[in-house]
Amino acid sequence: MRSTPHSQAIQAALEASLDENEFSGVIHLSRRGELLYERARGLADRAHLVANTVETQFGIASVTKGFTALAVMSLVAEGSLCLDTKVRSLLGDQLPLIDPAVTVGHLLAHTSGIGDYLDESLIGDIGDYVMPVPVHRLARAADFIPILSIHPMKSAVGERFVYNNSGYMVLALVVEAVTGDDYFDAVARRVLNPAGMNATAFLRSDQLPGSAAIGYLPAGDGWRTNHFHLPIRGSGDGGAYSTVGDFAAFWPALFAGAIVPRPLVEEMVRPHNEVPDGLSYGLGFWLRPDRNTVMLEGYDAGVSCRSACDRVTGLTYTVISNTSNGAWPVVRRLEELLLEMGDGAGGC
């Protein structure tokens, strides 16, 4: 790594931020393949004092939505699906409360208006939320159908952007209906393998390998695991496990057209809807127009993650924590540093 006053200042400030916030996780910063900064802190397994490393697999929550969106767009690329394909034409009578006008494109853009089994606008502390059924029953996309099927439409189709977890669970069912494959296999073949994300997988929380971090929530003066808060295996709306190294491979692969053709990538990362806080949303990706930054973000009980890529400056970063809020102070400090020093987040 080339050492300059610029990079040394960023590194020193980041070290201070990690210390100040007692960070548990990993941070990675690079520019066009050149590693600028990478550090692991905290414990992957608190009971056995297993340290996090830069190779540790972390839960990434809703970052997974980007993978689901890319799996869908790969089907669009091969002509098996269109953005205006009606969802009910693929799923039949499985989800009768979904308006027949809802399309694949509506689900990708969070404008479907369907009811959400995990309505984040109604959740105060993410640590207070528990699934409506025992989590051990939720191991495959089809296992969510009884939960998805009981929520009526919340708004008119296409009326407005409302972040919606159910929409991406429905997209997982769409992927299975069109391909005839298990969602996990389809995502691995269509997204993870072409991106070179060899350490990314949909791990079961009751069978985590030693290479994976357990998610934690504060409990009095100690910590408890997140095992009873999340589905035992993630699916279309979240729950994959990944590493910072895999995200360093993901962004260049995405913008080189290795996952889906570049025109479809451009469609996914152009603003489709304006959202609060000056952000926009494409199809599966958050966008920061003022910095030309494309982002994936995940937040859940015992999980916080952001991976970002700026297409102008050549700099990318990934911050993953195995606590609910651990990533956010570090992300904010990193963004401040990049802004102060004239950099964006990117390097695709």
C-alpha atoms as one frame of an Amber mdcrd trajectory, in Angstrom:
protein
   0.000   0.000   0.000   1.375   3.393  -0.975   1.694   5.585   2.117   0.931
   9.303   1.689   0.004  12.047   4.178  -3.529  11.781   2.781  -3.835   8.038
   3.450  -2.016   8.263   6.796  -4.506  10.857   8.039  -7.459   8.685   7.028
  -5.946   5.639   8.701  -5.224   7.468  11.956  -8.739   8.903  12.117 -10.294
   5.521  11.388  -8.215   3.837  14.078  -9.453   6.435  16.542 -13.057   5.858
  15.470 -12.741   2.082  15.886 -11.321   2.584  19.381 -13.867   5.182  20.420
 -16.837   3.075  19.308 -15.473  -0.291  20.532 -16.099  -1.551  17.028 -16.703
  -5.246  16.434 -16.342  -6.138  12.778 -14.202  -5.393   9.744 -13.553  -2.299
   7.629 -12.001  -2.312   4.156 -11.053   0.670   2.002  -9.477   0.450  -1.453
  -9.060   2.348  -4.710  -9.094   0.578  -8.069  -7.765  -2.605  -6.538  -5.155
  -0.927  -4.322  -5.736  -1.638  -0.632  -5.711   1.566   1.402  -6.883   0.344
   4.785  -8.232  -2.865   6.286  -8.794  -3.747   9.905 -10.659  -6.337  11.983
 -11.708  -5.665  15.577 -13.755  -7.375  18.261 -15.012 -10.915  18.671 -16.781
 -13.231  16.238 -17.716 -15.545  19.116 -17.835 -13.858  22.515 -18.385 -17.040
  24.501 -15.194 -18.635  23.150 -13.184 -15.420  22.639 -12.771 -15.993  18.897
 -11.530 -12.803  17.247 -12.892 -11.289  14.065 -10.471 -11.366  11.132 -10.536
  -9.831   7.670 -11.627 -13.269   6.375 -14.558 -13.605   8.794 -17.976 -14.155
   7.229 -20.561 -11.728   8.601 -24.306 -11.543   8.254 -25.142  -8.738   5.836
 -28.932  -8.420   6.270 -30.571  -6.386   3.477 -27.389  -6.088   1.442 -28.712
  -9.409   0.156 -31.434  -7.508  -1.717 -28.789  -6.465  -4.234 -28.072 -10.127
  -4.975 -31.784 -10.852  -5.394 -32.157  -7.914  -7.768 -29.199  -9.111  -9.837
 -30.600 -12.650 -10.023 -33.856 -11.190 -11.342 -32.040  -8.996 -13.858 -30.050
 -11.972 -15.084 -33.390 -13.526 -16.008 -34.327 -10.299 -17.785 -31.022 -10.442
 -19.660 -31.722 -13.930 -20.967 -35.302 -13.087 -21.923 -36.960 -15.295 -19.304
 -38.533 -12.334 -17.531 -39.438  -8.682 -18.119 -39.667  -5.810 -15.673 -43.331
  -5.425 -16.587 -44.102  -9.117 -16.030 -47.083  -9.408 -13.688 -46.105 -11.223
 -10.514 -49.391 -13.084 -10.211 -48.832 -14.574 -13.667 -45.829 -16.405 -12.212
 -47.085 -17.281  -8.742 -50.696 -18.076  -9.499 -52.914 -18.196  -6.420 -50.113
 -18.424  -3.860 -50.378 -14.788  -2.728 -53.965 -13.729  -3.459 -53.771 -10.359
  -1.683 -51.177  -9.013  -4.129 -52.828  -6.704  -6.654 -52.789  -8.285 -10.151
 -51.197  -5.073 -11.494 -47.988  -5.532  -9.450 -45.001  -6.191 -11.692 -41.484
  -7.420 -11.151 -40.285  -3.847 -11.687 -42.568  -2.542  -8.932 -41.101  -5.051
  -6.476 -37.516  -4.186  -7.407 -38.167  -0.448  -6.970 -40.214  -0.756  -3.733
 -43.275   0.784  -5.393 -45.571  -2.260  -5.393 -47.720  -1.121  -2.468 -47.963
  -4.673  -1.104 -48.221  -5.280   2.633 -44.926  -5.904   4.391 -44.378  -8.750
   6.840 -41.478  -6.718   8.297 -42.685  -3.120   8.176 -39.648  -1.192   9.384
 -41.644   2.020   9.817 -43.454   0.351  12.732 -40.340  -0.935  14.483 -38.713
   1.117  17.202 -35.665  -0.747  18.491 -34.619  -3.439  16.008 -33.661  -5.582
  18.984 -37.296  -5.707  20.105 -38.545  -7.296  16.882 -39.153 -11.031  16.670
 -40.465 -13.023  13.709 -44.208 -13.859  13.730 -43.469 -17.605  13.523 -40.720
 -19.735  15.089 -37.527 -18.864  13.224 -36.501 -22.506  12.745 -39.423 -22.880
  10.321 -37.974 -20.278   7.950 -35.261 -22.056   5.991 -36.431 -21.675   2.362
 -38.221 -19.028   0.327 -41.458 -21.044   0.236 -41.507 -21.165   4.038 -42.372
 -17.451   4.043 -45.565 -17.838   1.974 -47.898 -18.180   4.996 -46.464 -14.936
   6.407 -46.507 -13.064   3.096 -50.034 -14.141   2.216 -51.830 -12.460   5.152
 -50.871  -8.829   4.494 -53.231  -6.746   2.338 -52.111  -4.002  -0.024 -50.988
  -0.825   1.775 -51.063   1.630  -1.117 -51.915   1.819  -4.797 -49.565   0.049
  -7.181 -46.816   2.414  -8.354 -48.066   5.270  -6.189 -44.952   5.836  -4.103
 -41.672   4.416  -2.813 -42.055   2.490   0.452 -39.162   0.268   1.490 -40.580
  -3.241   1.514 -39.037  -6.493   2.703 -41.932  -8.629   1.511 -41.341  -7.453
  -2.049 -37.901  -9.034  -2.122 -39.184 -12.234  -0.545 -41.719 -12.372  -3.386
 -38.875 -11.837  -5.855 -37.109 -14.889  -4.401 -40.262 -16.874  -5.191 -40.269
 -15.364  -8.698 -36.676 -16.509  -9.241 -37.616 -20.029  -8.180 -40.758 -20.061
 -10.348 -38.900 -18.952 -13.476 -35.729 -21.022 -13.066 -37.123 -24.123 -11.385
 -34.110 -23.878  -9.068 -33.794 -23.288  -5.369 -33.297 -19.550  -4.708 -29.942
 -20.145  -3.015 -28.606 -22.142  -5.951 -29.896 -19.596  -8.454 -28.191 -16.696
  -6.651 -24.932 -18.608  -6.327 -24.844 -19.503 -10.025 -26.125 -16.213 -11.416
 -24.567 -13.679  -9.038 -22.006 -14.911  -6.534 -19.951 -17.139  -8.820 -19.639
 -14.598 -11.679 -18.702 -11.928  -9.116 -15.963 -14.077  -7.605 -17.679 -14.011
  -4.208 -16.409 -17.394  -3.125 -16.877 -16.816   0.611 -20.479 -15.587   0.361
 -23.259 -18.023   1.242 -26.664 -18.390   2.850 -25.542 -20.015   6.088 -27.882
 -21.486   8.661 -27.568 -19.778  12.029 -27.753 -23.158  13.794 -24.880 -24.533
  11.685 -22.469 -21.626  11.452 -18.917 -22.628  10.541 -15.985 -21.422  12.599
 -15.270 -18.840   9.898 -18.553 -16.980  10.565 -19.319 -14.315  13.153 -22.255
 -14.644  15.511 -24.487 -11.563  15.686 -24.926  -9.909  19.089 -27.290  -7.517
  20.860 -26.629  -5.768  24.177 -28.243  -7.424  27.180 -27.818  -5.522  30.426
 -24.105  -5.406  31.089 -23.376  -8.187  28.584 -24.426  -9.546  25.210 -26.843
 -12.100  23.779 -26.945 -13.677  20.339 -29.428 -12.741  17.612 -30.425 -16.351
  16.913 -34.049 -15.941  18.008 -34.602 -12.742  16.034 -33.852 -13.822  12.461
 -34.921 -16.601  10.107 -32.674 -19.588  10.552 -31.565 -19.081   6.951 -31.763
 -15.859   4.980 -33.583 -15.460   1.685 -34.577 -12.808  -0.853 -34.795  -9.840
   1.507 -31.705 -10.504   3.602 -29.546 -12.840   5.612 -26.601 -13.922   3.469
 -23.100 -14.004   4.974 -20.105 -12.415   3.260 -16.624 -10.941   3.703 -15.026
  -7.589   2.948 -12.808  -9.328   0.411 -15.822 -10.593  -1.491 -17.219  -7.060
  -1.717 -13.880  -5.812  -2.985 -14.395  -8.309  -5.833 -18.112  -7.579  -6.253
 -18.026  -3.926  -7.295 -15.538  -4.242 -10.188 -17.339  -7.366 -11.408 -20.696
  -5.581 -11.309 -19.621  -2.566 -13.347 -17.593  -4.651 -15.777 -20.780  -6.513
 -16.718 -19.603  -9.847 -15.340 -22.886 -10.504 -13.498 -25.443  -8.943 -15.848
 -24.814  -6.922 -19.031 -23.699  -3.349 -18.464 -26.854  -1.712 -19.914 -28.897
  -3.547 -17.272 -26.427  -2.510 -14.583 -26.954   1.105 -15.643 -30.702   0.615
 -15.368 -30.274  -0.755 -11.853 -28.099   2.106 -10.630 -29.982   5.024 -12.139
 -32.427   6.838  -9.824 -35.922   5.412 -10.051 -37.255   7.091  -6.906 -36.181
   9.866  -4.571 -36.117   8.870  -0.916 -35.461  10.762   2.356 -32.033  12.046
   3.403 -31.052  13.095  -0.103 -30.770   9.546  -1.400 -32.292   7.867  -4.408
 -33.132   4.245  -5.077 -32.529   2.299  -8.241 -33.389  -1.377  -8.575 -31.870
  -3.086  -5.548 -29.294  -0.345  -4.899 -29.220   2.857  -2.852 -27.776   5.886
  -4.657 -26.139   9.063  -3.411 -26.428  11.384  -6.404 -24.247  14.172  -4.969
 -21.234  11.839  -4.933 -22.190   9.357  -7.672 -22.039   6.664  -5.005 -23.802
   3.299  -5.317 -24.502   1.568  -2.018 -25.785  -1.643  -0.482 -26.853  -1.481
   3.143 -28.124  -3.908   5.758 -29.433  -3.467   9.294 -30.952  -6.075  11.573
 -30.685  -7.479  15.058 -26.983  -8.170  15.521 -26.087  -7.054  11.981 -25.037
  -3.753  10.392 -23.325  -3.338   7.046 -22.665  -0.881   4.254 -20.661  -1.421
   1.096 -20.252   1.518  -1.273 -18.651   2.315  -4.591 -18.035   5.664  -6.255
 -17.658   5.431  -9.995 -15.656   8.635 -10.400 -12.949   8.643  -7.745 -12.055
   4.956  -7.843 -12.613   4.248  -4.157 -14.731   1.561  -2.480 -15.393   0.750
   1.136 -17.127  -1.948   3.150 -17.920  -1.772   6.865 -19.509  -4.834   8.482
 -20.283  -5.328  12.163 -21.759  -8.230  14.128 -23.719  -5.813  16.313 -26.896
  -3.961  15.386 -25.449  -0.448  15.345 -21.708  -1.053  15.218 -21.157  -0.117
  11.579 -22.907   3.255  11.589 -20.536   5.461  13.646 -17.605   4.149  11.618
 -19.446   4.697   8.326 -20.317   8.261   9.328 -16.720   9.024  10.285 -15.405
   7.475   7.082 -17.831   9.513   4.977 -16.767  12.694   6.813 -13.104  11.962
   6.153 -13.645  11.275   2.484 -15.641  14.489   2.111 -13.065  16.552   3.991
 -10.214  15.187   1.928 -11.942  15.539  -1.417 -12.629  11.863  -2.023 -15.830
  10.031  -2.791 -16.602   6.432  -2.017 -15.916   4.294  -4.998 -13.523   2.723
  -7.445 -15.531   0.498  -9.644
